[in-house]
């Protein structure tokens, strides 16, 4: 896919991986709307990016991915501002294992990604009035490998992987011009990785030691993997892992019966 002039939405784009995805899209000529629940921070990022890129190509919308009406309004706003949507990145996510935070983790990571994916399909499918495009959901290697320090977080990321692959295997979706893929990064230099506490994980000291052993990537490393999936129109239902030590690798899984 040639990204120049394409319209993209990135959720959770005010910091961390989301901000890196926004920047790599702008670098490649896209028109980008990014959302975040942190309104003041998001507006600051939009102002910052507007000094580097054309402000006409940047839009920030304060939005909570757990709000269906808010997300519906987001898609309507983007289409009014930029036109048909071509790229959607469901990135918004948090970690947390202690009650009641773990319930919020499920609401944002699972329900938020499902909500974004469904609205993305409704707005992008050619048989629903869209122009086709790609949906990239952000999971984690924790969704594939057991995570003794964050079982709830791992479960939410596993759900995102299966959500993405299942929709990608739907023949009607592919026929309607939408590809779905998922990225599974290991640890990247984000607030969630830097600020680990006992509320966030079980045994934070052991978790920190594990992170140091695995290694921490830059957000730019993950953004390059994201860009790869956006551009490569041959990929659908793919799981792309990104790690500090091994870089980018596609994870082979058993084909779906309809493949």
MOPELIN-V511740 format. One record per residue. RES is the residue in one small letter. PSI is psi in whole degrees, -180 to 180 (none if undefined). Layout:
# MOPELIN-V511740
res & psi
RES & PSI
RES & PSI
This chain:
# MOPELIN-V511740
res & psi
x & 128
x & 120
x & -18
x & 122
x & -4
x & 155
x & 127
x & 149
x & 134
x & 120
x & 152
x & 43
x & 8
x & -14
x & 173
x & -139
x & -41
x & -44
x & -39
x & -37
x & -42
x & -47
x & -41
x & -32
x & -44
x & -38
x & -30
x & 16
x & 13
x & 161
x & 124
x & 128
x & 125
x & 149
x & 160
x & 154
x & -18
x & 92
x & -49
x & -43
x & -41
x & -42
x & -35
x & -42
x & -41
x & -42
x & -42
x & -47
x & -30
x & -20
x & -15
x & -43
x & 175
x & 123
x & -20
x & -14
x & 6
x & 134
x & 130
x & 133
x & 119
x & 123
x & 141
x & 119
x & -11
x & -4
x & 114
x & -43
x & -38
x & -42
x & -38
x & -43
x & -35
x & -51
x & -38
x & -42
x & -43
x & -43
x & -37
x & -37
x & -47
x & -22
x & -165
x & 145
x & 134
x & -29
x & 132
x & 129
x & 110
x & 95
x & -26
x & 128
x & 157
x & 169
x & 162
x & 133
x & -22
x & 148
x & 138
x & 9
x & -35
x & -29
x & -36
x & -36
x & -44
x & -43
x & -43
x & -53
x & -45
x & -61
x & -39
x & -42
x & -39
x & -47
x & -47
x & -41
x & -46
x & -43
x & -36
x & -46
x & -43
x & -30
x & -16
x & -25
x & 137
x & -26
x & 3
x & 15
x & 0
x & -174
x & 10
x & 177
x & -153
x & 141
x & 125
x & 120
x & 142
x & 113
x & -132
x & 157
x & -21
x & -18
x & -8
x & -47
x & 144
x & 139
x & 97
x & -16
x & -15
x & 68
x & -41
x & -46
x & -46
x & -41
x & -39
x & -37
x & -33
x & -39
x & -41
x & -40
x & -47
x & -35
x & -48
x & -48
x & -36
x & -43
x & -36
x & -29
x & -5
x & 115
x & -36
x & -34
x & -46
x & -41
x & -30
x & 10
x & 19
x & 127
x & 144
x & 129
x & 166
x & 140
x & 135
x & 87
x & 155
x & -144
x & 129
x & 164
x & 80
x & 168
x & -38
x & -36
x & -38
x & -36
x & 60
x & 134
x & 173
x & -23
x & -30
x & -37
x & 167
x & 127
x & 75
x & -32
x & -47
x & -37
x & -42
x & -42
x & -40
x & -43
x & -44
x & -35
x & -43
x & -39
x & 149
x & 124
x & 167
x & 158
x & -28
x & -33
x & -44
x & -35
x & -34
x & -36
x & -41
x & -47
x & -39
x & -45
x & -34
x & -44
x & -33
x & 101
x & -3
x & -11
x & 127
x & 126
x & 16
x & 149
x & 115
x & 115
x & 150
x & 122
x & 161
x & -42
x & -32
x & -2
x & -142
x & 132
x & 135
x & 134
x & 122
x & 133
x & 163
x & 130
x & 148
x & 147
x & -27
x & -5
x & none
